[in-house]
Amino acid sequence: MKPIFRAATPDDYPRLREFLIRIFRAGTDDLFLRQEQMHWKYWEPRPDWQGPRSFIVEHDGNIAAHGGVWPMPVRLCEGGGWIPSFNLIDCASDPTYPGLGMAMVRKMAADGEPVWVFGGTPAARAMREAGGFQKVHTVGIHGLPLRPAAMERNRLAFGWRGVARLGRNIKSSLSTPAVPAGWSAVALSAFAAQAQADGEADDAWSGSRFQSSLSIASYYERCPVATMKWWELRRDGKRAGYFCLALTPGQARLVDGRVGDGSSIHWQALAGLAAAQARTEGAHELAAWGAREEVREGLDKAGVRLRTTDDLMLYDRLKRLPAGETFDFHFLHSDRAFLHPGTPAYLW
């Protein structure tokens, strides 16, 4: 029987869950497999994506492949219109069907939507390249210890390496640069965040082609496994940007942010204020991603140091996005904004 490609529905959840457990070798209690989380991620309406967000390939009545859509509306040019694009998540295929995974991706992007993927094993990257994905650029993964002693208490082992790590992290925590004078942050409700988005132009903040998290804050706020909060940035009392933190066990993730002209000094202010709010929220560590050089520099100046990098890749069959551009890719452009094992998983 020929494989059948179709959109998954909530009725498919039990079989899809068992398929993902088998292919990913996941635990039966993993948070990303919970029914409320899968429903929010794939079947709860989102205003920025009208089509399905979960697809399966069936063969002889069994699920043989799955691909998930994490919407990333992108502008073709500054001040221009939006086109749909998405990050490919929860992509899994039965190894007895070689090539089925990439065939499914092409079906998912049949209308020419750009498809992004971030990270993965060297073998996965090689398979993507063979299927038409190209490396766009690297993304820096940054972190700042906020409560080093609490971090060590949550680790399974301490030992001499733990002593050295604790000393290093205490030094990093205590030597965090001060926020530049004149900058402050004011908490926003999801309702107020969306109201701000309704009143601003698409290109109100420099440096990003992707849609602001403010525009669908109420959707993000309903995430079952992480708490999303927004703050308005102010400089000398005037609105200068915003940032969003996702609070997971032990960690605050700087998942989205825009500030002023997007320069490194402005990003230093944003990151410094995000770190201060993360401490207030009780986080042990602040994590952030930085793609553009000025973002990375701003994070570093604020003490949020580079830990590692990973590759951002793109499948753009119609060549709608310019080659050689560095995209302002952040946590919220991926399901890693909220994924966690249920216990702290620190960068440092």
C-alpha positions as CSV (number, residue, x, y, z in Angstrom):
1,M,0.0,0.0,0.0
2,K,1.3,3.5,-0.9
3,P,2.2,5.8,2.1
4,I,-0.4,8.4,2.9
5,F,0.6,11.9,3.9
6,R,-1.9,13.9,5.9
7,A,-2.4,16.4,8.7
8,A,-2.5,14.8,12.2
9,T,-5.6,15.5,14.4
10,P,-6.1,15.3,18.1
11,D,-7.5,11.8,17.6
12,D,-4.1,10.7,16.4
13,Y,-2.5,11.7,19.8
14,P,-2.3,8.2,21.4
15,R,-0.7,6.6,18.3
16,L,1.6,9.6,17.7
17,R,2.7,9.5,21.3
18,E,3.7,5.8,21.0
19,F,5.5,6.4,17.7
20,L,7.6,9.3,19.1
21,I,8.4,7.3,22.2
22,R,9.7,4.5,20.0
23,I,11.7,6.6,17.5
24,F,13.1,9.1,20.0
25,R,13.6,6.4,22.7
26,A,11.8,8.8,25.0
27,G,10.4,8.1,28.5
28,T,6.7,7.6,28.8
29,D,6.5,10.5,31.2
30,D,8.5,13.0,29.1
31,L,6.9,16.4,29.3
32,F,6.9,17.1,25.5
33,L,4.7,14.0,25.1
34,R,2.0,15.1,27.5
35,Q,-1.4,15.5,25.9
36,E,-1.9,19.1,27.0
37,Q,1.5,20.1,25.7
38,M,1.0,18.3,22.4
39,H,-2.4,19.9,22.0
40,W,-1.1,23.4,22.7
41,K,1.8,22.9,20.4
42,Y,0.0,21.5,17.4
43,W,-3.8,21.9,17.7
44,E,-4.6,25.0,19.7
45,P,-5.3,27.9,17.3
46,R,-2.5,30.4,16.6
47,P,-3.2,33.7,14.8
48,D,0.1,33.5,12.9
49,W,-0.5,30.2,11.2
50,Q,-3.8,29.1,9.6
51,G,-2.9,25.6,8.4
52,P,-2.1,22.3,10.2
53,R,1.0,22.2,12.4
54,S,1.4,18.4,12.7
55,F,1.8,16.0,9.8
56,I,2.1,12.2,9.6
57,V,2.8,9.6,7.0
58,E,0.9,6.4,7.4
59,H,1.8,3.0,5.8
60,D,-0.4,0.0,6.3
61,G,-2.3,1.8,9.0
62,N,0.8,2.6,11.0
63,I,2.6,5.9,11.5
64,A,5.8,5.9,9.6
65,A,6.9,9.5,10.0
66,H,6.0,12.7,11.7
67,G,6.9,16.4,11.2
68,G,5.9,19.3,13.3
69,V,5.5,23.0,12.4
70,W,6.7,25.8,14.7
71,P,5.6,28.9,12.9
72,M,8.2,31.6,12.1
73,P,6.5,34.3,9.9
74,V,9.3,36.1,8.1
75,R,9.5,39.4,6.2
76,L,11.0,39.4,2.7
77,C,12.4,42.9,3.3
78,E,12.3,45.7,5.8
79,G,8.8,47.2,5.7
80,G,7.7,44.4,3.4
81,G,5.0,41.8,3.6
82,W,5.1,38.6,5.6
83,I,5.4,35.1,4.3
84,P,5.0,31.8,6.2
85,S,8.0,29.9,7.3
86,F,8.5,27.4,10.0
87,N,11.0,25.5,12.2
88,L,10.8,21.8,11.7
89,I,10.3,20.1,15.1
90,D,9.6,16.6,16.4
91,C,10.7,15.3,13.0
92,A,10.9,11.5,13.2
93,S,10.8,8.7,10.7
94,D,10.9,4.9,10.9
95,P,14.4,3.8,9.8
96,T,12.8,1.0,7.8
97,Y,11.6,3.7,5.3
98,P,14.8,5.4,4.0
99,G,14.3,8.9,2.6
100,L,10.7,9.1,4.0
101,G,11.6,12.0,6.4
102,M,12.8,14.4,3.7
103,A,10.0,13.4,1.4
104,M,7.6,14.4,4.1
105,V,9.4,17.8,4.6
106,R,9.0,18.6,0.9
107,K,5.3,17.8,1.2
108,M,5.0,20.0,4.3
109,A,6.6,22.9,2.3
110,A,4.7,22.2,-0.9
111,D,3.8,25.9,-1.3
112,G,7.4,27.0,-1.0
113,E,7.5,27.9,2.7
114,P,11.1,28.3,4.0
115,V,11.9,25.5,6.5
116,W,14.4,26.0,9.3
117,V,16.1,23.5,11.6
118,F,18.5,24.2,14.4
119,G,21.1,21.9,15.9
120,G,21.2,18.2,15.8
121,T,23.8,15.5,15.4
122,P,26.4,15.5,12.7
123,A,24.6,12.6,11.0
124,A,21.3,14.5,11.1
125,R,23.0,17.6,9.5
126,A,24.5,15.4,6.8
127,M,21.1,14.0,6.0
128,R,19.6,17.4,5.8
129,E,22.3,18.7,3.5
130,A,21.7,15.7,1.2
131,G,18.0,16.6,1.2
132,G,18.5,20.3,0.2
133,F,19.0,22.1,3.5
134,Q,21.9,24.6,3.6
135,K,23.8,26.0,6.6
136,V,22.8,29.7,7.1
137,H,25.1,30.6,10.0
138,T,25.9,29.6,13.6
139,V,23.9,30.7,16.6
140,G,25.7,31.3,19.9
141,I,24.3,29.7,23.1
142,H,25.1,31.9,26.1
143,G,24.6,31.5,29.8
144,L,25.0,33.4,33.1
145,P,25.0,31.6,36.5
146,L,22.8,33.5,38.9
147,R,22.7,31.2,41.9
148,P,25.7,28.9,41.7
149,A,25.2,27.2,45.0
150,A,21.6,26.3,44.1
151,M,22.9,25.0,40.7
152,E,25.3,22.6,42.5
153,R,22.7,21.4,44.9
154,N,20.6,20.2,41.9
155,R,23.4,18.3,40.2
156,L,23.7,14.5,40.6
157,A,27.4,14.7,41.5
158,F,29.8,17.3,43.0
159,G,33.4,16.2,43.4
160,W,36.5,18.2,42.6
161,R,35.2,19.3,39.3
162,G,32.1,20.6,41.1
163,V,34.3,22.6,43.4
164,A,36.1,24.2,40.5
165,R,32.8,24.8,38.7
166,L,31.2,26.4,41.7
167,G,34.2,28.8,42.1
168,R,34.0,29.8,38.5
169,N,30.3,30.3,38.6
170,I,30.4,32.4,41.8
171,K,33.0,34.6,40.1
172,S,30.8,35.0,37.0
173,S,27.8,35.7,39.2
174,L,29.5,38.4,41.3
175,S,31.3,40.1,38.4
176,T,28.2,40.8,36.3
177,P,28.5,44.3,34.8
178,A,26.1,47.0,35.9
179,V,23.1,47.9,33.6
180,P,23.9,51.2,31.8
181,A,22.5,54.3,33.4
182,G,19.0,55.3,32.5
183,W,17.6,51.9,31.6
184,S,14.8,50.1,33.4
185,A,12.2,47.3,32.8
186,V,8.5,47.3,33.6
187,A,6.5,44.0,33.7
188,L,3.8,43.5,31.1
189,S,0.8,41.2,31.1
190,A,0.2,39.2,28.0
191,F,-2.8,41.4,27.3
192,A,-0.7,44.6,27.6
193,A,2.0,42.9,25.4
194,Q,-0.5,42.2,22.6
195,A,-1.8,45.8,22.9
196,Q,1.7,47.1,22.4
197,A,2.1,44.9,19.3
198,D,-1.2,46.2,17.9
199,G,0.1,49.8,18.1
200,E,3.5,49.4,16.5
201,A,4.8,48.9,13.0
202,D,6.3,45.6,11.8
203,D,9.8,47.2,11.7
204,A,9.5,49.2,15.0
205,W,12.6,47.6,16.3
206,S,15.8,47.1,14.2
207,G,17.5,43.8,13.4
208,S,14.8,41.1,13.0
209,R,12.9,39.7,10.1
210,F,10.8,37.6,12.4
211,Q,7.5,38.4,14.0
212,S,7.5,39.8,17.5
213,S,6.4,37.5,20.4
214,L,4.2,40.4,21.6
215,S,1.8,39.8,18.8
216,I,0.6,36.4,20.1
217,A,1.6,36.7,23.8
218,S,-1.7,35.2,25.0
219,Y,-0.9,32.0,23.0
220,Y,2.6,31.7,24.5
221,E,1.2,32.5,28.0
222,R,-0.8,29.3,27.8
223,C,2.2,27.0,27.4
224,P,1.6,24.1,29.8
225,V,5.3,23.4,30.7
226,A,6.9,26.9,31.0
227,T,5.9,30.3,32.3
228,M,6.2,33.1,29.8
229,K,6.6,36.7,31.0
230,W,7.2,40.0,29.2
231,W,8.9,43.3,30.2
232,E,8.9,46.6,28.5
233,L,12.3,48.3,28.3
234,R,12.6,52.0,29.0
235,R,15.4,54.4,28.5
236,D,15.2,57.7,30.4
237,G,11.6,56.9,30.9
238,K,10.7,56.4,27.3
239,R,9.8,53.0,25.7
240,A,12.9,51.5,24.1
241,G,12.0,47.8,23.5
242,Y,10.9,44.6,25.3
243,F,12.1,41.2,26.2
244,C,10.4,37.9,27.1
245,L,11.6,35.2,29.6
246,A,10.5,31.6,29.6
247,L,10.8,30.2,33.2
248,T,11.7,26.5,33.4
249,P,13.0,24.5,36.3
250,G,16.1,26.3,37.6
251,Q,16.5,28.4,34.4
252,A,15.2,31.6,32.8
253,R,15.5,31.7,29.1
254,L,15.7,35.0,27.2
255,V,13.5,33.8,24.4
256,D,12.8,37.0,22.6
257,G,13.7,40.7,22.7
258,R,14.0,43.8,20.6
259,V,15.8,47.0,21.7
260,G,16.5,50.5,20.2
261,D,18.7,50.3,17.2
262,G,19.8,46.8,18.0
263,S,23.4,47.9,18.8
264,S,25.6,45.9,21.2
265,I,25.3,48.6,23.9
266,H,21.5,48.4,23.7
267,W,21.6,44.6,23.9
268,Q,23.9,44.9,26.9
269,A,21.2,46.9,28.6
270,L,18.5,44.4,27.6
271,A,20.5,41.4,28.8
272,G,21.5,43.1,32.1
273,L,17.9,43.9,32.9
274,A,16.8,40.4,31.8
275,A,19.3,38.9,34.3
276,A,18.0,41.1,37.1
277,Q,14.5,40.0,36.4
278,A,15.5,36.4,36.2
279,R,17.1,36.7,39.7
280,T,13.9,38.2,41.0
281,E,11.9,35.3,39.5
282,G,14.2,32.9,41.4
283,A,16.1,31.5,38.4
284,H,19.5,29.8,39.0
285,E,20.8,30.6,35.5
286,L,20.0,32.9,32.6
287,A,20.2,31.3,29.1
288,A,20.1,33.2,25.8
289,W,20.8,32.7,22.1
290,G,22.6,35.2,19.8
291,A,23.0,35.0,16.1
292,R,23.9,38.6,15.0
293,E,27.3,39.8,16.1
294,E,25.9,42.9,18.0
295,V,23.6,40.6,20.0
296,R,26.4,38.3,20.9
297,E,28.6,41.3,21.9
298,G,25.8,42.8,24.0
299,L,25.2,39.5,25.8
300,D,28.9,39.1,26.5
301,K,29.2,42.7,27.8
302,A,26.3,41.9,30.2
303,G,28.2,38.8,31.5
304,V,26.0,36.3,29.6
305,R,29.0,34.4,28.2
306,L,29.2,32.2,25.1
307,R,29.0,28.5,26.0
308,T,28.9,26.9,22.5
309,T,27.4,27.3,19.1
310,D,25.2,25.3,16.8
311,D,24.1,25.5,13.2
312,L,21.0,27.1,11.8
313,M,20.0,25.5,8.5
314,L,17.4,26.4,5.9
315,Y,15.5,24.7,3.1
316,D,14.3,27.4,0.8
317,R,13.2,25.8,-2.5
318,L,12.0,29.0,-4.1
319,K,15.1,31.1,-2.9
320,R,12.8,33.7,-1.3
321,L,15.3,34.7,1.4
322,P,18.6,36.4,0.6
323,A,21.8,34.3,0.9
324,G,24.5,35.5,3.3
325,E,22.2,37.3,5.7
326,T,22.4,36.7,9.5
327,F,18.9,36.3,10.9
328,D,18.0,37.4,14.4
329,F,17.3,33.8,15.6
330,H,16.3,33.5,19.3
331,F,14.9,30.7,21.6
332,L,11.3,31.5,20.7
333,H,11.9,30.6,17.1
334,S,12.2,27.0,18.3
335,D,10.4,24.7,20.6
336,R,13.6,24.8,22.7
337,A,12.1,27.9,24.3
338,F,10.1,25.7,26.6
339,L,11.4,22.1,26.3
340,H,12.9,20.8,29.5
341,P,13.2,17.4,31.2
342,G,11.3,18.4,34.3
343,T,14.5,19.1,36.3
344,P,17.2,21.8,35.9
345,A,19.5,21.4,32.9
346,Y,22.2,24.1,33.1
347,L,24.6,25.4,30.5
348,W,27.2,26.2,33.1
